[in-house]
């Protein structure tokens, strides 16, 4: 099977770091002027020197986003199914070595959570769980999709990596999108962050988007955990990965998310601090490099940043998020995966979007259009 792993070694971590340091302002300006931009242009846009062109990049990102997506922001909410996990991850509240109360939603509890989301007019839902195959495996996910698909126009999932066959089953059941994060592309230190569990297998996780693409999933979402390693180098590899996927699985759409390390039970401190201006540069770089890419901003980010990013490249935002199973209705005290920063209600976020001159979109896809 072909996979990203086959070309991943074209770039070495230290080589990318050296290239980033050598980028000149002239290199950035030339890349900005090019019509068809390459992964090398993306590298120029995220370089340290490119921060000097941030105002120019922000204006360009705004124009390109409006041209491709209009003045709209799609809203969604996560629905956490379980905090059970068989992995030890040094940055996650759900890590196996954290002595917390574990919970997996029953069918009844799942529908109670769904009812609260529907009362907030949520139509796009993201199902999230810890990685515990025996408790929350493919049959659990298929059952959850079966229960929910008549209530939501769009169902996405962010769960453990699965086989191509399992992704096909989810696609046939009505799953629209699958999100999977490599966390870091720094292969040499990956094991330090993931010392135990199936997630410690770097290559298996790296090849997951290939299995998703081969299964025909409508949309694939990627990202890295910003704060583990140098955000510029990790983001270059993430863009390189997206570039590869778009060329090989061109029928699928693609999105990118920007999770920055947030406080959670038992996690490490970030190794690399990413300031708001750095995140803005990264978002602008993605938009200028790839006009079709969906850009998603979660409630990890603070209110001020989320208010301003509405007009500078974002296409999708979560709102009123609860990051614990049952957090909307049945178990509000169970452990969160991470602390949210923007805790405003769905209605408050919709009003902020409208005041910015944009339209909040609660439904832009329905399974009826795909014959599901």
C-alpha positions as CSV (number, residue, x, y, z in Angstrom):
1,X,0.0,0.0,0.0
2,X,1.3,3.4,-0.9
3,X,1.5,5.8,2.1
4,X,2.9,9.1,3.2
5,X,5.7,7.1,5.0
6,X,7.2,6.4,1.6
7,X,8.0,10.1,1.0
8,X,8.1,11.3,4.6
9,X,11.9,10.9,4.7
10,X,12.4,13.3,1.8
11,X,12.8,16.0,4.5
12,X,14.8,15.6,7.7
13,X,13.8,17.5,10.9
14,X,17.1,19.3,11.2
15,X,17.3,20.1,7.5
16,X,13.9,21.8,7.6
17,X,15.0,23.8,10.7
18,X,18.1,24.9,8.8
19,X,16.1,25.9,5.7
20,X,13.7,27.9,7.8
21,X,16.5,29.9,9.3
22,X,18.0,30.7,5.9
23,X,14.8,32.1,4.4
24,X,15.2,35.8,3.4
25,X,12.6,38.5,3.2
26,X,13.1,38.5,-0.6
27,X,12.2,34.8,-0.6
28,X,9.0,35.5,1.2
29,X,8.1,38.4,-1.1
30,X,8.7,36.2,-4.2
31,X,6.5,33.4,-2.8
32,X,3.7,35.9,-2.0
33,X,3.7,37.0,-5.7
34,X,3.6,33.5,-7.2
35,X,0.3,32.3,-8.6
36,X,0.7,28.6,-7.9
37,X,2.3,28.1,-4.6
38,X,4.3,25.0,-3.5
39,X,5.2,23.4,-0.2
40,X,8.5,25.4,-0.4
41,X,6.5,28.6,-0.5
42,X,4.6,27.5,2.6
43,X,8.0,27.0,4.3
44,X,8.8,30.6,3.4
45,X,5.5,31.9,4.9
46,X,6.1,30.2,8.3
47,X,9.8,31.3,8.5
48,X,10.9,33.6,11.3
49,X,11.6,36.4,8.8
50,X,8.1,36.2,7.3
51,X,6.7,37.7,10.5
52,X,7.8,41.0,9.1
53,X,5.2,40.6,6.4
54,X,2.4,39.6,8.7
55,X,0.1,42.5,7.9
56,X,0.5,41.8,4.2
57,X,-0.2,38.2,4.8
58,X,-3.2,38.9,6.9
59,X,-4.8,41.0,4.2
60,X,-4.1,38.4,1.6
61,X,-5.5,35.6,3.7
62,X,-8.7,37.6,4.3
63,X,-9.2,38.2,0.6
64,X,-8.5,34.6,-0.4
65,X,-10.8,33.3,2.3
66,X,-13.7,35.5,1.3
67,X,-13.2,34.6,-2.4
68,X,-13.3,30.9,-1.8
69,X,-15.7,30.6,1.2
70,X,-17.6,33.9,1.3
71,X,-18.2,35.7,4.6
72,X,-19.4,32.6,6.5
73,X,-18.3,30.6,9.6
74,X,-19.5,27.1,10.0
75,X,-20.2,26.2,13.7
76,X,-20.0,22.8,15.3
77,X,-19.7,21.3,18.7
78,X,-17.8,18.2,20.0
79,X,-19.6,15.4,21.7
80,X,-17.3,13.3,23.9
81,X,-18.2,9.7,24.0
82,X,-15.7,8.3,26.5
83,X,-12.6,9.3,28.5
84,X,-11.3,5.7,28.7
85,X,-7.9,5.3,27.1
86,X,-5.3,2.6,26.8
87,X,-2.5,5.0,25.9
88,X,-0.1,6.9,28.0
89,X,0.3,10.4,26.5
90,X,2.2,12.9,28.6
91,X,0.1,15.9,27.5
92,X,-3.5,14.5,27.8
93,X,-5.9,14.4,30.7
94,X,-7.3,11.1,29.5
95,X,-3.9,9.4,29.7
96,X,-4.0,5.8,31.1
97,X,-1.7,6.7,34.1
98,X,-4.0,9.5,35.3
99,X,-6.1,8.1,38.2
100,X,-9.4,9.5,37.2
101,X,-13.0,8.3,37.1
102,X,-13.6,6.8,33.7
103,X,-16.9,7.1,31.8
104,X,-18.3,5.9,28.5
105,X,-21.8,7.1,27.5
106,X,-24.6,4.7,27.3
107,X,-27.2,4.9,24.5
108,X,-29.5,6.9,26.7
109,X,-26.8,9.3,27.9
110,X,-25.6,9.8,24.3
111,X,-29.1,10.9,23.3
112,X,-29.4,13.2,26.3
113,X,-26.2,14.9,25.2
114,X,-27.5,15.1,21.6
115,X,-30.7,16.7,22.9
116,X,-28.8,19.5,24.6
117,X,-26.8,20.1,21.4
118,X,-29.9,20.2,19.3
119,X,-31.4,22.7,21.7
120,X,-28.5,24.9,20.8
121,X,-29.3,24.5,17.1
122,X,-26.1,22.4,16.5
123,X,-26.3,20.5,13.3
124,X,-22.6,19.6,12.8
125,X,-21.3,17.4,15.6
126,X,-17.8,16.0,16.2
127,X,-17.7,12.6,18.1
128,X,-14.6,12.3,20.3
129,X,-13.3,9.6,22.5
130,X,-10.2,8.3,24.2
131,X,-8.4,5.4,22.5
132,X,-9.8,2.3,24.1
133,X,-10.5,-0.3,21.5
134,X,-12.1,-2.9,23.8
135,X,-14.6,-0.4,25.2
136,X,-15.1,2.2,22.5
137,X,-14.2,0.3,19.2
138,X,-15.8,0.2,15.8
139,X,-19.1,-1.4,16.9
140,X,-19.6,1.4,19.5
141,X,-18.9,4.1,17.0
142,X,-21.2,2.5,14.4
143,X,-24.0,2.3,17.0
144,X,-23.4,6.0,18.0
145,X,-23.6,7.1,14.3
146,X,-26.8,5.0,13.8
147,X,-28.4,6.7,16.8
148,X,-27.3,10.2,15.9
149,X,-27.5,10.5,12.1
150,X,-31.2,11.3,11.9
151,X,-30.6,14.2,14.4
152,X,-27.5,15.9,12.8
153,X,-26.8,16.9,9.2
154,X,-23.1,16.2,9.6
155,X,-21.2,13.8,11.8
156,X,-17.4,13.9,12.1
157,X,-15.2,11.7,14.4
158,X,-11.9,12.1,16.2
159,X,-11.1,8.7,17.7
160,X,-8.2,6.2,17.6
161,X,-6.7,5.2,14.2
162,X,-8.7,2.4,12.6
163,X,-8.3,0.1,9.7
164,X,-9.3,1.0,6.1
165,X,-12.2,-1.5,6.4
166,X,-13.4,0.1,9.6
167,X,-13.3,3.5,8.0
168,X,-15.3,2.2,5.1
169,X,-18.0,1.0,7.5
170,X,-18.1,4.4,9.1
171,X,-18.3,6.1,5.7
172,X,-21.2,3.8,4.7
173,X,-22.9,4.5,8.1
174,X,-22.9,8.2,7.5
175,X,-19.7,9.7,8.8
176,X,-18.7,12.7,6.8
177,X,-15.3,13.6,8.2
178,X,-12.4,12.0,10.2
179,X,-9.9,14.0,12.1
180,X,-6.6,12.5,13.2
181,X,-3.6,14.4,14.5
182,X,0.0,13.1,14.4
183,X,0.7,15.3,17.4
184,X,4.3,15.8,16.3
185,X,6.2,14.7,13.2
186,X,9.5,14.6,15.2
187,X,10.0,10.9,15.0
188,X,13.0,10.8,17.3
189,X,11.1,12.2,20.3
190,X,7.6,10.9,19.5
191,X,8.1,7.9,21.7
192,X,8.9,10.1,24.7
193,X,5.4,11.7,24.5
194,X,3.7,8.3,23.8
195,X,5.6,5.8,26.0
196,X,2.8,3.1,26.1
197,X,-0.2,2.0,24.0
198,X,-1.0,1.6,20.4
199,X,-0.4,5.3,19.9
200,X,3.3,4.8,20.5
201,X,3.5,3.3,17.0
202,X,4.6,6.4,15.0
203,X,4.3,4.7,11.5
204,X,0.8,3.3,12.1
205,X,-0.5,6.7,13.1
206,X,1.4,8.4,10.2
207,X,-0.3,6.2,7.7
208,X,-3.8,6.6,9.1
209,X,-4.8,9.4,6.7
210,X,-3.9,7.1,3.8
211,X,-6.4,4.5,5.2
212,X,-9.0,7.3,5.6
213,X,-8.5,8.5,2.0
214,X,-8.6,5.0,0.6
215,X,-11.9,4.4,2.4
216,X,-13.4,7.4,0.5
217,X,-14.2,9.6,3.5
218,X,-15.6,13.0,2.4
219,X,-13.3,15.1,4.5
220,X,-9.9,14.5,6.3
221,X,-8.7,16.8,9.1
222,X,-5.1,17.0,10.2
223,X,-3.1,19.0,12.7
224,X,-0.3,18.9,15.2
225,X,-0.3,19.6,18.9
226,X,1.3,23.0,19.0
227,X,3.7,23.2,21.9
228,X,5.3,19.8,21.9
229,X,8.0,20.7,19.4
230,X,9.0,23.6,17.2
231,X,5.7,24.7,15.7
232,X,7.3,25.8,12.4
233,X,8.9,22.5,11.7
234,X,5.9,20.4,12.8
235,X,3.6,22.6,10.7
236,X,5.8,22.2,7.6
237,X,5.5,18.5,7.9
238,X,1.8,18.7,8.5
239,X,1.4,20.8,5.3
240,X,3.6,18.4,3.4
241,X,1.3,15.6,4.6
242,X,-1.8,17.5,3.3
243,X,-0.1,18.3,0.0
244,X,0.6,14.5,-0.5
245,X,-3.0,13.6,0.5
246,X,-4.6,16.1,-1.8
247,X,-2.6,14.7,-4.7
248,X,-3.4,11.1,-4.0
249,X,-6.9,11.3,-2.6
250,X,-8.2,14.2,-4.6
251,X,-11.9,13.3,-4.1
252,X,-11.7,14.2,-0.4
253,X,-11.7,17.7,1.1
254,X,-9.2,18.7,3.7
255,X,-9.2,20.8,6.9
256,X,-6.5,21.8,9.4
257,X,-6.8,22.5,13.1
258,X,-4.4,24.3,15.5
259,X,-4.6,22.8,19.0
260,X,-2.3,24.6,21.3
261,X,-1.4,22.8,24.6
262,X,-3.9,23.7,27.2
263,X,-4.0,22.8,30.9
264,X,-5.2,19.3,31.7
265,X,-4.8,16.7,34.5
266,X,-1.2,15.5,34.7
267,X,0.2,17.1,31.5
268,X,3.6,18.4,30.7
269,X,4.4,22.0,30.2
270,X,4.8,23.1,26.6
271,X,8.3,22.7,25.3
272,X,7.7,25.6,22.8
273,X,5.6,28.6,23.5
274,X,3.5,29.7,20.6
275,X,2.3,33.3,20.8
276,X,-0.9,34.6,19.3
277,X,1.0,36.4,16.6
278,X,2.8,33.1,15.7
279,X,-0.6,31.3,15.4
280,X,-1.9,34.2,13.2
281,X,1.1,33.8,10.9
282,X,0.6,30.1,10.7
283,X,-3.1,30.4,9.8
284,X,-2.3,33.1,7.2
285,X,0.4,30.8,5.7
286,X,-2.0,27.9,5.3
287,X,-4.6,30.1,3.6
288,X,-2.2,31.8,1.2
289,X,-0.6,28.4,0.3
290,X,-3.9,26.5,-0.1
291,X,-7.1,28.5,-0.9
292,X,-9.4,25.4,-0.6
293,X,-8.2,24.3,2.8
294,X,-10.8,24.5,5.6
295,X,-9.4,26.2,8.7
296,X,-10.9,25.2,12.1
297,X,-10.5,27.2,15.3
298,X,-11.5,25.5,18.6
299,X,-12.4,26.8,22.0
300,X,-8.9,26.1,23.2
301,X,-8.2,29.7,22.0
302,X,-9.2,32.8,24.0
303,X,-12.1,35.1,23.2
304,X,-10.0,37.9,21.9
305,X,-8.1,35.7,19.4
306,X,-11.2,34.0,18.2
307,X,-13.0,37.3,17.7
308,X,-10.3,38.6,15.4
309,X,-9.6,35.4,13.5
310,X,-13.2,35.4,12.1
311,X,-12.2,37.7,9.3
312,X,-8.6,36.5,8.9
313,X,-8.8,33.0,7.5
314,X,-11.1,30.8,9.7
315,X,-13.9,28.9,8.1
316,X,-15.0,26.7,11.0
317,X,-15.3,27.2,14.7
318,X,-16.5,25.2,17.7
319,X,-18.6,26.8,20.3
320,X,-20.0,26.0,23.8
321,X,-17.6,23.0,23.9
322,X,-17.6,20.5,26.7
323,X,-14.5,18.2,26.6
324,X,-15.7,15.5,29.0
325,X,-18.2,12.6,28.3
326,X,-21.6,13.7,29.5
327,X,-20.5,17.3,30.0
328,X,-23.6,18.9,28.4
329,X,-26.1,17.1,30.5
330,X,-25.4,13.9,32.5
331,X,-22.0,14.1,34.1
332,X,-20.8,17.7,34.3
333,X,-18.1,17.0,36.8
334,X,-16.2,14.2,35.0
335,X,-12.7,14.9,33.9
336,X,-12.1,17.2,30.9
337,X,-9.6,16.2,28.3
338,X,-8.3,19.8,28.4
339,X,-9.6,23.2,29.7
340,X,-11.4,25.3,27.2
341,X,-10.5,29.0,27.0
342,X,-13.5,30.5,25.2
343,X,-16.6,29.4,27.3
344,X,-19.2,31.6,25.6
345,X,-22.5,30.1,24.6
346,X,-23.4,29.2,21.0
347,X,-25.7,32.2,20.8
348,X,-23.0,34.6,22.0
349,X,-20.6,33.2,19.3
350,X,-23.2,33.6,16.6
351,X,-23.8,37.2,17.6
352,X,-20.0,37.9,17.6
353,X,-19.8,36.4,14.1
354,X,-22.7,38.6,12.9
355,X,-21.2,41.7,14.4
356,X,-18.0,41.0,12.4
357,X,-20.1,41.1,9.2
358,X,-20.1,37.3,8.7
359,X,-22.9,34.7,8.7
360,X,-22.9,31.8,11.2
361,X,-23.7,28.6,9.4
362,X,-25.3,25.8,11.4
363,X,-25.9,23.5,8.4
364,X,-24.1,23.4,5.1
365,X,-24.2,19.6,4.3
366,X,-26.8,16.9,4.6
367,X,-26.3,13.2,4.1
368,X,-29.3,13.2,1.8
369,X,-27.1,14.8,-0.9
370,X,-24.7,11.8,-0.8
371,X,-27.4,9.2,-1.0
372,X,-26.7,7.9,2.5
